[in-house]
Amino acid sequence: MNWTTELPFNLNGVEGDLKIVYNPLSQKFYQNNIEIKKSGSGFGGLKYKVGTTDGGDDIVKVKAALLPGRQVIFRGMTTNLEERLGGLSLLLSVLPFIFIAFVTIIVPGFRLGVIGGAFLVGCGALGMLAVGNSLRNTTNFGQQIMYTIILSVATTALFVVLCLIWDLIFGGAMFMLFR
């Protein structure tokens, strides 16, 4: 599977061709095939300063969300760059949370406290986003199921490893196995 996604697009009022290239760990923004460094980030999205057709500069925000995918906001107008996830895809993207919850139930003596809950939410959200991105990039249903299962197992393994490391450092706070 190719983890890198390229989204070319144009915006009214922005000079030249624009492109976003992202993978699960990074995102790059290009204007006329020249990488533009981000000029800010936050809950509103990553911000990039681009050259406009009137000779000035303006800010383009790029937001990523599970359902609508990547969105670009420029001068108050929102443009969707990816196809919205459907109902079945949304259900499949919840599978990492189900896998992690299953592990917390079947492991004897597992105590899910605040830190364990934070690990569960973080790993589950990471899995949801990864599954959502893989479902957008693949149209074959068999591949979608395979990628969903692989990513769910991987995020569950990450959750277990984080919990085990936490237990080794802080003396068996989550797993009663070390007492």
N, C-alpha and C positions, 0 to 999 in steps of 0.2 A: 504494500500500500504506500502511496506517495503521501507523506504527511504535509507537504508544502502546497498551499493553495494560492493561486494568482488571480486577482480580481482587477482587470482593467476597466476604466470608466472615464467619463468626461463630465465636467460640471460647467454650467453656464456661468460665465464671469471669471473662470479660472483659465489661465493660459496653458495650452498644450494638453498632452495626454497624461492621465493619472493612473496609478496602479498601486494596489496593496498586495504584498506578498507576506503570508503568515504561515506559521506552523504552531504546534501546541506551546512552544516556549518563547516565540518572538513574533514581532510584526514589523515590517518595513514599509515605508511609504515613498513612492517615486513620483516625480514630476518630470516629464520628458526624459525618462530613463536615468535621472539623477536622484540619488537617495536624499530625502529631506529628513533631517533629524527632528525628533519630537521636541516641541517647545513647551510642553506641559502635559500633565496627566491628572487623572482623578476619576471620580465617579461619573463625570460627564463624558468621559472618553479621552483617548489620546488626542493631543492637539498638534497640528502641523501648520507652519507658516508657509503659504504658497504665494506665487506670483499671480496677480490678476490681470485681466485683459486691459484694464485702465492704467496699467503701469505701476500699481501699488502692491501692497502685501495684505493678505487677510488670513484668518485662521480657519482651517478645516478640522472638524472633530470627527474621529472614527470611534464608533461604539461597537462592542461585540456583545451579543445576547444570545441565549439559547434558542428561543423561538424564531425571531426574525433574522438572525445571523448578523453579519457585518452591516452597519449603517453609517452613512456619511452625512454630517450636518454642516451646511454651509449657508451663511446668511439667513438662518432660521428655517431653511428648507431641508427636510430629511429625505435621503435617497437610500432605498434598500439595495444592497449589492448582491445579496444571496436569496435563494428561495426559502420561504418560511417552512419550518418543520410541520409535518402533518400529525394527525392523531396517533397513528401507529409508531411513527418515529419518536414522538414525545414519550410514549409508553416504553419503548426500547431504551431511551436515554435514562430512564429511572432505574434500570437494571443494576448499575453499580451500587446504588443505595441498598437494594434488596440483597445483593451478594454480601455486602459488609454487615448488614443487620443479621443475616443468616449466620455469619461467622461469630458474631457476638452472642448469639443464642446457643450455638452448638459447642463452643469452647467452655469446658467446665471451669467454674470459678472466675469467669471474666466479669469485672466490675467496670461499668461504663460511667466514669465521672465526668467532670468538666473538661479535662484534657482529652479523654477518650472521645467525648462528644465533639470536641473541636476537630480532632483527627477524622472522625466519621464524616462530619459535614464538609471539611476541606477535601478529603479524598473522594467523597461522593460527588461533590460539585466539579472537581477536576475530571472525574470519570464522565459525568453528564456532558460537560462541554466537549470532551474528546469524542464521545459517542455521537453527539450532535454534529460535530464537524465531519466525522467519518460518514455519517448517514447522508449528509449533503453532497459529499464527493462521490458516492457510490450509488448506482441505480439498480444493480443486481441484488435482489432480495436475499439470496443465499449469502453473498458477501456481507451484506448489512448485518445479518444475524451473526456470522462468524466474527466480524470486527467488534460487534457489541459484546459478545461473550469474551473475546480476548481482552478487550479494554476493561470489562468488568472484573475479570480475574486479576488483571494487572493492578487496578486501583485497590482491590481487596488485599492483594499481596503488599502493596505499599502501606495500607492501613495497618496490617499485622506487623510489618517491619517497624513502623514508627512506634507502635505500642510496645513492641519488644525492646526497642532501644530505650524508650522512656522507662520501662520497668527495670532494665539493667542499670540505668543511671540512678534512678530514684528508689530502688529497692522493692519492687513488686507491688506497685500501686494499682495496676490494672489486671494482671494475671496472677492468680493465686498459685500458679505453678512454681514460682521462685521462692515460696516461703516454706 
